[in-house]
Amino acid sequence: MLDDLPTEQTALTTQHMNSPILVTGASQRVGLALALALAKAGHTVVSTSRSIGTDAAHPNIIPFQADLCVAAERQALIDHLRNDYPGLRAIVHNASLWLDDGLDNLQTMFQLHVEAPYHLNLALGDQLAKVEKADIIHVCDETSSRGSKSHIGYAATKAALQNMVLSFAEKYAPGVRVNGILPGLLIFKEDGDQAYREQALKKALLEFEPGAGPLVDAVMFLLESRYSTGSQVVINGGRHLKNRIA
């Protein structure tokens, strides 16, 4: 019972309960599964995406429509979190676009994978600091540490996102833990053909489509961990070991 706690501890506990987790790109696929898992675990989740759906609504999920590539819409999100909540439990930068190479697409991916997390982390640092234990989690990609000849811009912008884990971990320690997750294949694109699927599966030691579960598990682990910051959790089914030259 909260009434049995000392006054200072009661205030911290109440503030922690009322401080949401911000999950970006949470309207579909892995992001939606993560938002629902966090909501079912009792967290308040502010779910941001370019479009708001209602198919999988949960009372603990508060949707906020925003295109994170647009600075003014990011600022509206920041103002909402500052004005309506006493603190911020965590930020999970999940929003992502896997676009073909090209200058226009590179700019879009830079805005989403680099500029938006940079802006949100800086602007919301004081909100995170109000909570006893806060986290920032960057969902990068397993290609961000090795590159990709077929998606150079995507891998490069995800590499910048991965690098920011180190900088923000140092900047916000010890109160805010900042970590990264490097997933490989989780869920196939709906329009992928069978040949592509078979080829993609063979790139890993664990040749199956795992779904959103590994990412959800990794986020839950980092939210509970008290001794991890500036670290990377790799969930790629052993892709980094497949066909390795002995």
Backbone as CSV, one residue per row, in Angstrom:
resi,resn,N_x,N_y,N_z,CA_x,CA_y,CA_z,C_x,C_y,C_z
1,MET,0.841,-1.201,0.000,0.000,0.000,0.000,0.880,1.257,0.000
2,LEU,0.501,2.257,-0.788,1.266,3.501,-0.816,1.233,4.202,0.529
3,ASP,0.116,4.036,1.300,-0.017,4.722,2.578,1.022,4.259,3.586
4,ASP,1.566,3.059,3.398,2.534,2.505,4.335,3.958,2.964,4.047
5,LEU,4.179,3.647,2.918,5.516,4.069,2.535,5.850,5.420,3.149
6,PRO,7.138,5.694,3.404,7.544,7.040,3.828,7.130,8.073,2.795
7,THR,6.940,9.306,3.234,6.405,10.354,2.358,7.237,10.530,1.088
8,GLU,8.572,10.592,1.233,9.435,10.802,0.070,9.337,9.623,-0.889
9,GLN,9.320,8.391,-0.360,9.236,7.218,-1.212,7.874,7.137,-1.886
10,THR,6.819,7.551,-1.142,5.483,7.563,-1.730,5.429,8.495,-2.934
11,ALA,6.051,9.678,-2.802,6.058,10.644,-3.901,6.772,10.071,-5.110
12,LEU,7.926,9.405,-4.883,8.665,8.822,-5.990,7.875,7.716,-6.664
13,THR,7.224,6.869,-5.853,6.462,5.759,-6.409,5.279,6.263,-7.215
14,THR,4.559,7.244,-6.688,3.412,7.802,-7.399,3.848,8.455,-8.696
15,GLN,4.955,9.199,-8.644,5.462,9.855,-9.843,5.856,8.820,-10.886
16,HIS,6.496,7.735,-10.443,6.913,6.675,-11.361,5.705,6.063,-12.048
17,MET,4.616,5.858,-11.297,3.422,5.239,-11.855,2.753,6.142,-12.883
18,ASN,2.844,7.450,-12.680,2.171,8.385,-13.570,3.050,8.848,-14.724
19,SER,4.281,8.401,-14.763,5.217,8.818,-15.804,5.204,7.789,-16.929
20,PRO,4.844,8.196,-18.125,4.636,7.223,-19.209,5.925,6.786,-19.878
21,ILE,5.783,5.756,-20.686,6.831,5.336,-21.612,6.427,5.812,-23.001
22,LEU,7.302,6.551,-23.649,7.061,6.997,-25.013,7.595,5.936,-25.968
23,VAL,6.730,5.426,-26.842,7.135,4.464,-27.864,6.829,5.080,-29.219
24,THR,7.840,5.279,-30.034,7.619,5.860,-31.355,7.395,4.748,-32.378
25,GLY,6.649,5.081,-33.430,6.373,4.099,-34.475,5.597,2.910,-33.952
26,ALA,4.533,3.179,-33.203,3.844,2.103,-32.477,2.464,1.779,-33.025
27,SER,2.206,2.072,-34.291,0.866,1.834,-34.828,0.718,0.460,-35.470
28,GLN,1.833,-0.234,-35.712,1.747,-1.510,-36.413,2.961,-2.375,-36.101
29,ARG,2.879,-3.633,-36.490,3.981,-4.579,-36.436,4.645,-4.620,-35.053
30,VAL,5.970,-4.558,-35.009,6.695,-4.727,-33.751,6.374,-3.612,-32.759
31,GLY,6.265,-2.380,-33.246,5.977,-1.262,-32.357,4.645,-1.404,-31.654
32,LEU,3.644,-1.864,-32.384,2.325,-2.078,-31.791,2.379,-3.191,-30.755
33,ALA,3.062,-4.283,-31.085,3.190,-5.388,-30.135,3.897,-4.933,-28.866
34,LEU,4.916,-4.099,-29.001,5.641,-3.589,-27.843,4.752,-2.691,-26.992
35,ALA,4.029,-1.773,-27.636,3.146,-0.878,-26.886,2.097,-1.664,-26.110
36,LEU,1.519,-2.680,-26.732,0.512,-3.497,-26.061,1.115,-4.277,-24.899
37,ALA,2.309,-4.824,-25.080,2.953,-5.580,-24.006,3.246,-4.683,-22.809
38,LEU,3.732,-3.482,-23.070,4.009,-2.542,-21.982,2.726,-2.124,-21.281
39,ALA,1.677,-1.877,-22.060,0.390,-1.485,-21.480,-0.174,-2.597,-20.610
40,LYS,-0.091,-3.827,-21.088,-0.609,-4.964,-20.320,0.211,-5.210,-19.055
41,ALA,1.467,-4.780,-19.060,2.316,-4.908,-17.878,2.044,-3.800,-16.858
42,GLY,1.150,-2.868,-17.197,0.755,-1.835,-16.257,1.333,-0.460,-16.521
43,HIS,2.143,-0.321,-17.558,2.724,0.984,-17.878,1.727,1.850,-18.644
44,THR,1.800,3.156,-18.423,1.145,4.096,-19.317,2.050,4.290,-20.526
45,VAL,1.494,4.171,-21.724,2.281,4.259,-22.944,1.746,5.394,-23.806
46,VAL,2.608,6.348,-24.129,2.276,7.348,-25.142,2.810,6.796,-26.464
47,SER,1.890,6.486,-27.358,2.208,5.813,-28.616,2.138,6.820,-29.753
48,THR,3.266,7.035,-30.421,3.277,8.007,-31.509,3.427,7.312,-32.856
49,SER,2.735,7.859,-33.846,2.850,7.370,-35.221,2.253,8.424,-36.138
50,ARG,2.511,8.261,-37.432,1.985,9.221,-38.410,0.483,9.093,-38.562
51,SER,-0.062,7.905,-38.311,-1.509,7.696,-38.366,-1.933,6.911,-37.141
52,ILE,-3.111,7.186,-36.647,-3.628,6.566,-35.428,-4.670,5.530,-35.790
53,GLY,-4.448,4.292,-35.354,-5.428,3.230,-35.557,-6.162,2.936,-34.270
54,THR,-7.267,2.208,-34.363,-8.075,1.896,-33.180,-8.313,0.405,-33.024
55,ASP,-7.730,-0.415,-33.899,-8.028,-1.846,-33.871,-7.564,-2.528,-32.602
56,ALA,-6.460,-2.076,-32.032,-5.902,-2.762,-30.871,-5.761,-1.797,-29.703
57,ALA,-6.781,-1.007,-29.451,-6.732,-0.015,-28.386,-6.630,-0.695,-27.026
58,HIS,-5.945,-0.048,-26.112,-5.820,-0.515,-24.732,-5.947,0.715,-23.844
59,PRO,-6.617,0.590,-22.697,-6.817,1.784,-21.859,-5.529,2.439,-21.389
60,ASN,-4.427,1.708,-21.355,-3.160,2.293,-20.915,-2.365,2.940,-22.050
61,ILE,-2.870,2.823,-23.282,-2.177,3.413,-24.429,-2.831,4.731,-24.811
62,ILE,-2.022,5.772,-24.859,-2.490,7.106,-25.237,-1.871,7.445,-26.591
63,PRO,-2.664,7.417,-27.660,-2.102,7.691,-28.995,-1.838,9.175,-29.199
64,PHE,-0.745,9.469,-29.878,-0.413,10.852,-30.229,0.078,10.847,-31.660
65,GLN,-0.661,11.500,-32.539,-0.324,11.506,-33.955,0.752,12.546,-34.239
66,ALA,1.848,12.097,-34.826,2.943,13.020,-35.154,3.832,12.389,-36.212
67,ASP,4.225,13.198,-37.177,5.238,12.803,-38.144,6.572,13.255,-37.576
68,LEU,7.386,12.324,-37.104,8.623,12.678,-36.419,9.682,13.247,-37.338
69,CYS,9.444,13.214,-38.627,10.358,13.862,-39.571,10.158,15.374,-39.597
70,VAL,9.086,15.857,-38.985,8.735,17.280,-39.000,9.008,17.880,-37.625
71,ALA,9.878,18.865,-37.556,10.303,19.434,-36.276,9.137,19.988,-35.468
72,ALA,8.196,20.657,-36.140,7.063,21.248,-35.425,6.186,20.178,-34.780
73,GLU,6.040,19.044,-35.437,5.228,17.970,-34.859,5.964,17.277,-33.713
74,ARG,7.276,17.183,-33.812,8.059,16.680,-32.677,7.914,17.614,-31.482
75,GLN,7.932,18.912,-31.751,7.809,19.881,-30.657,6.443,19.782,-29.991
76,ALA,5.404,19.532,-30.773,4.073,19.358,-30.187,4.053,18.146,-29.256
77,LEU,4.718,17.079,-29.638,4.828,15.894,-28.788,5.595,16.226,-27.513
78,ILE,6.698,16.938,-27.650,7.493,17.338,-26.485,6.657,18.178,-25.530
79,ASP,5.920,19.141,-26.065,5.079,20.000,-25.223,4.017,19.183,-24.496
80,HIS,3.434,18.220,-25.186,2.428,17.343,-24.565,3.027,16.590,-23.383
81,LEU,4.197,16.015,-23.566,4.818,15.235,-22.493,5.261,16.126,-21.340
82,ARG,5.691,17.329,-21.644,6.105,18.256,-20.592,4.922,18.789,-19.782
83,ASN,3.840,19.095,-20.474,2.719,19.771,-19.832,1.757,18.829,-19.126
84,ASP,1.664,17.590,-19.592,0.622,16.696,-19.098,1.102,15.604,-18.159
85,TYR,2.433,15.479,-17.964,2.936,14.393,-17.120,4.016,14.914,-16.172
86,PRO,4.115,14.321,-14.966,5.113,14.789,-13.993,6.528,14.347,-14.324
87,GLY,6.679,13.373,-15.201,7.992,12.870,-15.576,7.847,11.914,-16.737
88,LEU,8.944,11.270,-17.103,8.943,10.332,-18.224,9.750,9.112,-17.819
89,ARG,9.100,7.952,-17.840,9.776,6.716,-17.411,10.796,6.243,-18.440
90,ALA,10.465,6.360,-19.725,11.379,5.856,-20.750,10.990,6.391,-22.117
91,ILE,11.959,6.367,-23.013,11.725,6.606,-24.437,12.232,5.379,-25.182
92,VAL,11.401,4.831,-26.046,11.826,3.742,-26.918,11.735,4.251,-28.349
93,HIS,12.890,4.484,-28.956,12.944,4.982,-30.332,12.810,3.793,-31.283
94,ASN,11.569,3.473,-31.622,11.292,2.331,-32.483,10.958,2.738,-33.919
95,ALA,10.525,3.979,-34.141,10.106,4.418,-35.475,11.220,4.199,-36.489
96,SER,10.867,3.611,-37.636,11.887,3.233,-38.605,11.303,3.163,-40.006
97,LEU,12.129,3.480,-40.984,11.768,3.308,-42.387,12.910,2.596,-43.097
98,TRP,12.575,1.528,-43.820,13.564,0.744,-44.578,13.358,1.083,-46.043
99,LEU,14.058,2.143,-46.487,13.844,2.673,-47.823,15.042,2.366,-48.722
100,ASP,14.778,2.345,-50.020,15.844,2.126,-50.994,16.817,3.299,-50.981
101,ASP,18.017,3.063,-51.473,19.015,4.127,-51.526,18.607,5.215,-52.514
102,GLY,18.977,6.444,-52.177,18.634,7.624,-52.971,18.689,8.833,-52.053
103,LEU,18.999,9.999,-52.598,19.208,11.177,-51.759,17.954,11.578,-50.992
104,ASP,16.797,11.543,-51.648,15.559,11.913,-50.956,15.267,10.944,-49.809
105,ASN,15.416,9.664,-50.073,15.172,8.669,-49.030,16.200,8.767,-47.909
106,LEU,17.440,9.090,-48.258,18.468,9.263,-47.238,18.100,10.393,-46.287
107,GLN,17.610,11.496,-46.844,17.212,12.631,-46.003,16.071,12.236,-45.078
108,THR,15.087,11.501,-45.611,13.954,11.077,-44.792,14.405,10.152,-43.670
109,MET,15.259,9.183,-43.989,15.732,8.258,-42.960,16.615,8.959,-41.942
110,PHE,17.399,9.943,-42.380,18.205,10.711,-41.433,17.307,11.457,-40.447
111,GLN,16.252,12.065,-40.962,15.336,12.799,-40.089,14.692,11.879,-39.054
112,LEU,14.308,10.683,-39.489,13.601,9.778,-38.589,14.535,9.021,-37.651
113,HIS,15.669,8.536,-38.173,16.553,7.685,-37.376,17.571,8.466,-36.551
114,VAL,17.857,9.708,-36.938,18.911,10.468,-36.269,18.372,11.764,-35.664
115,GLU,17.807,12.610,-36.523,17.372,13.932,-36.058,16.284,13.839,-34.997
116,ALA,15.289,12.991,-35.219,14.182,12.888,-34.268,14.641,12.354,-32.905
117,PRO,15.367,11.230,-32.824,15.851,10.778,-31.511,16.762,11.795,-30.826
118,TYR,17.619,12.436,-31.612,18.503,13.465,-31.042,17.682,14.590,-30.403
119,HIS,16.684,15.082,-31.138,15.829,16.155,-30.659,15.068,15.738,-29.405
120,LEU,14.430,14.566,-29.448,13.624,14.113,-28.320,14.481,13.850,-27.086
121,ASN,15.634,13.224,-27.270,16.496,12.942,-26.118,16.950,14.217,-25.423
122,LEU,17.343,15.220,-26.209,17.792,16.485,-25.619,16.644,17.226,-24.954
123,ALA,15.518,17.299,-25.632,14.397,18.100,-25.132,13.706,17.471,-23.930
124,LEU,13.783,16.152,-23.802,13.061,15.464,-22.734,13.977,14.948,-21.631
125,GLY,15.231,15.346,-21.670,16.163,14.906,-20.636,15.726,15.285,-19.238
126,ASP,15.173,16.499,-19.075,14.741,16.918,-17.739,13.514,16.142,-17.276
127,GLN,12.645,15.723,-18.204,11.498,14.902,-17.825,11.945,13.516,-17.362
128,LEU,12.931,12.953,-18.033,13.480,11.664,-17.620,14.160,11.777,-16.258
129,ALA,14.828,12.889,-16.005,15.564,13.071,-14.755,14.648,13.167,-13.540
130,LYS,13.367,13.419,-13.753,12.419,13.533,-12.645,12.001,12.178,-12.084
131,VAL,12.330,11.110,-12.811,11.949,9.763,-12.396,13.155,9.078,-11.766
132,GLU,12.914,8.287,-10.746,14.013,7.666,-9.997,14.916,6.819,-10.897
133,LYS,14.320,6.043,-11.782,15.084,5.232,-12.729,14.434,5.376,-14.093
134,ALA,15.151,5.956,-15.048,14.599,6.195,-16.381,15.497,5.550,-17.429
135,ASP,14.921,5.319,-18.604,15.654,4.647,-19.675,15.389,5.310,-21.019
136,ILE,16.410,5.275,-21.872,16.253,5.567,-23.293,16.747,4.334,-24.034
137,ILE,15.937,3.837,-24.958,16.301,2.651,-25.723,16.238,2.990,-27.210
138,HIS,17.349,2.822,-27.903,17.417,3.046,-29.340,17.286,1.700,-30.045
139,VAL,16.242,1.529,-30.838,16.113,0.314,-31.643,16.865,0.558,-32.940
140,CYS,18.047,-0.010,-33.038,18.909,0.180,-34.199,18.655,-0.959,-35.186
141,ASP,19.693,-1.609,-35.641,19.552,-2.716,-36.589,20.869,-3.471,-36.607
142,GLU,20.798,-4.756,-36.897,22.051,-5.508,-36.925,22.964,-5.038,-38.062
143,THR,22.415,-4.413,-39.090,23.261,-3.867,-40.155,23.976,-2.585,-39.727
144,SER,23.544,-1.965,-38.624,24.172,-0.704,-38.207,25.601,-0.907,-37.723
145,SER,25.990,-2.150,-37.427,27.354,-2.411,-37.001,28.198,-3.098,-38.075
146,ARG,27.582,-3.410,-39.240,28.350,-4.097,-40.283,28.114,-3.533,-41.689
147,GLY,27.115,-2.662,-41.863,26.820,-2.101,-43.166,25.924,-3.000,-44.002
148,SER,25.475,-2.468,-45.141,24.609,-3.217,-46.050,24.780,-2.661,-47.459
149,LYS,25.277,-3.475,-48.385,25.509,-2.989,-49.744,24.214,-2.677,-50.474
150,SER,23.090,-3.274,-50.055,21.821,-3.048,-50.734,20.980,-1.947,-50.086
151,HIS,21.304,-1.569,-48.845,20.586,-0.484,-48.153,21.612,0.361,-47.388
152,ILE,22.438,1.070,-48.144,23.548,1.824,-47.561,23.032,2.945,-46.657
153,GLY,22.061,3.710,-47.136,21.531,4.823,-46.355,20.855,4.364,-45.077
154,TYR,20.093,3.284,-45.158,19.424,2.742,-43.985,20.460,2.333,-42.935
155,ALA,21.462,1.546,-43.337,22.471,1.085,-42.392,23.253,2.256,-41.800
156,ALA,23.552,3.270,-42.622,24.334,4.414,-42.149,23.565,5.229,-41.111
157,THR,22.276,5.463,-41.354,21.503,6.250,-40.386,21.249,5.456,-39.107
158,LYS,21.086,4.146,-39.232,20.951,3.319,-38.035,22.269,3.262,-37.257
159,ALA,23.399,3.331,-37.975,24.694,3.374,-37.301,24.843,4.656,-36.484
160,ALA,24.338,5.762,-37.016,24.362,7.017,-36.255,23.488,6.907,-35.007
161,LEU,22.338,6.259,-35.135,21.465,6.038,-33.991,22.173,5.180,-32.938
162,GLN,22.896,4.161,-33.401,23.642,3.299,-32.490,24.749,4.088,-31.792
163,ASN,25.442,4.947,-32.519,26.513,5.746,-31.933,25.982,6.695,-30.857
164,MET,24.782,7.238,-31.064,24.210,8.161,-30.077,23.927,7.488,-28.745
165,VAL,23.773,6.167,-28.749,23.622,5.445,-27.481,24.795,5.780,-26.563
166,LEU,26.007,5.757,-27.115,27.208,5.991,-26.321,27.238,7.425,-25.774
167,SER,26.921,8.375,-26.629,27.003,9.782,-26.222,25.955,10.125,-25.177
168,PHE,24.724,9.696,-25.395,23.669,10.018,-24.433,23.813,9.214,-23.145
169,ALA,24.373,8.010,-23.221,24.620,7.243,-21.992,25.578,8.006,-21.083
170,GLU,26.623,8.575,-21.680,27.588,9.346,-20.888,26.988,10.659,-20.399
171,LYS,26.204,11.302,-21.260,25.620,12.596,-20.900,24.642,12.486,-19.734
172,TYR,23.817,11.435,-19.722,22.718,11.352,-18.762,22.985,10.424,-17.581
173,ALA,24.162,9.792,-17.519,24.473,8.942,-16.371,24.595,9.795,-15.099
174,PRO,24.249,9.233,-13.930,23.809,7.857,-13.719,22.287,7.682,-13.670
175,GLY,21.530,8.780,-13.723,20.088,8.667,-13.503,19.325,8.037,-14.645
176,VAL,19.794,8.244,-15.885,19.107,7.712,-17.064,20.017,6.714,-17.757
177,ARG,19.526,5.486,-17.931,20.276,4.474,-18.657,19.928,4.570,-20.139
178,VAL,20.934,4.508,-20.992,20.726,4.604,-22.437,21.361,3.379,-23.083
179,ASN,20.550,2.592,-23.770,21.024,1.356,-24.385,20.435,1.203,-25.781
180,GLY,21.001,0.286,-26.544,20.521,0.023,-27.886,20.141,-1.433,-28.067
181,ILE,19.253,-1.678,-29.005,18.885,-3.032,-29.402,19.150,-3.159,-30.891
182,LEU,19.825,-4.230,-31.274,20.174,-4.466,-32.683,19.446,-5.712,-33.168
183,PRO,18.241,-5.554,-33.696,17.513,-6.725,-34.193,17.897,-7.079,-35.619
184,GLY,17.784,-8.356,-35.925,17.825,-8.805,-37.304,16.398,-8.978,-37.780
185,LEU,16.158,-10.011,-38.553,14.809,-10.290,-39.028,13.892,-10.616,-37.852
186,LEU,12.760,-9.915,-37.764,11.749,-10.238,-36.762,10.444,-10.667,-37.436
187,ILE,9.910,-9.779,-38.289,8.655,-10.060,-38.993,8.852,-9.720,-40.467
188,PHE,8.501,-10.625,-41.341,8.624,-10.361,-42.772,7.688,-9.237,-43.203
189,LYS,8.125,-8.497,-44.210,7.241,-7.546,-44.870,6.099,-8.310,-45.538
190,GLU,4.917,-7.697,-45.530,3.742,-8.374,-46.062,3.866,-8.698,-47.546
191,ASP,4.649,-7.886,-48.282,4.738,-8.069,-49.733,5.955,-8.896,-50.159
192,GLY,6.670,-9.504,-49.207,7.833,-10.300,-49.557,7.436,-11.643,-50.157
193,ASP,8.117,-12.060,-51.262,7.764,-13.330,-51.881,8.470,-14.485,-51.170
194,GLN,8.104,-15.707,-51.529,8.602,-16.883,-50.844,10.108,-17.048,-51.024
195,ALA,10.612,-16.751,-52.213,12.048,-16.879,-52.459,12.844,-15.942,-51.557
196,TYR,12.350,-14.702,-51.411,13.023,-13.749,-50.525,13.002,-14.247,-49.083
197,ARG,11.869,-14.777,-48.659,11.757,-15.264,-47.283,12.753,-16.381,-47.004
198,GLU,12.831,-17.323,-47.919,13.746,-18.440,-47.731,15.193,-17.969,-47.695
199,GLN,15.533,-17.028,-48.564,16.893,-16.491,-48.601,17.215,-15.753,-47.304
200,ALA,16.261,-14.952,-46.804,16.483,-14.185,-45.573,16.662,-15.095,-44.370
201,LEU,15.867,-16.157,-44.281,15.965,-17.072,-43.150,17.327,-17.752,-43.102
202,LYS,17.894,-18.051,-44.264,19.160,-18.776,-44.325,20.356,-17.913,-43.900
203,LYS,20.132,-16.618,-43.675,21.221,-15.751,-43.251,21.547,-15.900,-41.766
204,ALA,20.665,-16.573,-41.012,20.857,-16.718,-39.568,21.124,-18.168,-39.190
205,LEU,21.711,-18.361,-38.029,21.858,-19.709,-37.489,20.509,-20.271,-37.067
206,LEU,19.634,-19.401,-36.576,18.284,-19.795,-36.162,17.335,-19.429,-37.303
207,GLU,16.984,-20.393,-38.115,16.286,-20.137,-39.374,14.768,-20.169,-39.202
208,PHE,14.245,-19.174,-38.487,12.798,-19.036,-38.371,12.446,-17.566,-38.147
209,GLU,11.214,-17.229,-38.408,10.689,-15.872,-38.211,10.224,-15.758,-36.760
210,PRO,10.908,-14.988,-35.917,10.610,-15.016,-34.480,9.430,-14.156,-34.042
211,GLY,9.001,-13.193,-34.882,7.948,-12.284,-34.460,8.489,-11.186,-33.557
212,ALA,7.591,-10.497,-32.887,7.975,-9.343,-32.071,8.552,-9.726,-30.718
213,GLY,8.388,-10.986,-30.309,8.769,-11.414,-28.967,10.183,-11.062,-28.543
214,PRO,11.213,-11.326,-29.372,12.574,-11.005,-28.945,12.791,-9.523,-28.631
215,LEU,12.164,-8.635,-29.411,12.309,-7.209,-29.134,11.597,-6.839,-27.843
216,VAL,10.394,-7.351,-27.651,9.653,-7.082,-26.413,10.476,-7.556,-25.222
217,ASP,11.031,-8.763,-25.305,11.833,-9.302,-24.207,13.047,-8.421,-23.917
218,ALA,13.704,-7.936,-24.980,14.889,-7.100,-24.802,14.538,-5.776,-24.136
219,VAL,13.433,-5.169,-24.554,12.998,-3.910,-23.933,12.667,-4.130,-22.465
220,MET,11.936,-5.187,-22.157,11.583,-5.471,-20.765,12.836,-5.684,-19.913
221,PHE,13.810,-6.393,-20.471,15.070,-6.610,-19.748,15.761,-5.285,-19.437
222,LEU,15.863,-4.408,-20.437,16.560,-3.141,-20.229,15.812,-2.233,-19.265
223,LEU,14.491,-2.282,-19.275,13.719,-1.464,-18.332,13.943,-1.910,-16.889
224,GLU,14.214,-3.201,-16.695,14.442,-3.729,-15.348,15.911,-3.650,-14.932
225,SER,16.818,-3.633,-15.891,18.238,-3.666,-15.579,18.687,-2.370,-14.912
226,ARG,19.493,-2.509,-13.868,20.011,-1.339,-13.173,21.505,-1.144,-13.413
227,TYR,22.128,-2.063,-14.166,23.577,-1.971,-14.336,23.983,-2.099,-15.799
228,SER,23.144,-1.563,-16.665,23.454,-1.582,-18.089,23.214,-0.202,-18.667
229,THR,24.261,0.394,-19.222,24.104,1.643,-19.960,25.224,1.729,-20.991
230,GLY,24.913,2.335,-22.132,25.873,2.397,-23.222,26.104,1.048,-23.867
231,SER,25.154,0.129,-23.718,25.314,-1.242,-24.202,24.408,-1.517,-25.389
232,GLN,24.690,-2.615,-26.070,23.903,-3.038,-27.229,23.430,-4.479,-27.008
233,VAL,22.139,-4.707,-27.162,21.584,-6.054,-27.081,21.312,-6.524,-28.507
234,VAL,21.991,-7.588,-28.926,21.856,-8.109,-30.287,20.839,-9.245,-30.294
235,ILE,19.824,-9.135,-31.145,18.813,-10.193,-31.286,18.653,-10.484,-32.784
236,ASN,19.617,-11.220,-33.334,19.633,-11.433,-34.787,19.690,-12.910,-35.179
237,GLY,19.438,-13.799,-34.224,19.427,-15.220,-34.555,20.772,-15.776,-34.977
238,GLY,21.859,-15.084,-34.593,23.194,-15.557,-34.943,23.645,-15.203,-36.340
239,ARG,23.062,-14.146,-36.912,23.478,-13.751,-38.267,24.958,-13.399,-38.342
240,HIS,25.497,-12.840,-37.282,26.901,-12.423,-37.298,27.849,-13.625,-37.321
241,LEU,27.340,-14.828,-37.080,28.183,-16.021,-37.093,27.986,-16.883,-38.330
242,LYS,26.898,-16.672,-39.058,26.601,-17.512,-40.202,27.617,-17.281,-41.317
243,ASN,28.138,-18.348,-41.866,29.102,-18.294,-42.970,30.356,-17.502,-42.620
244,ARG,30.700,-17.500,-41.332,31.902,-16.801,-40.915,33.135,-17.587,-41.371
245,ILE,34.138,-16.868,-41.830,35.379,-17.523,-42.257,36.179,-17.922,-41.019
246,ALA,36.520,-19.183,-40.891,37.222,-19.688,-39.708,38.654,-19.158,-39.666
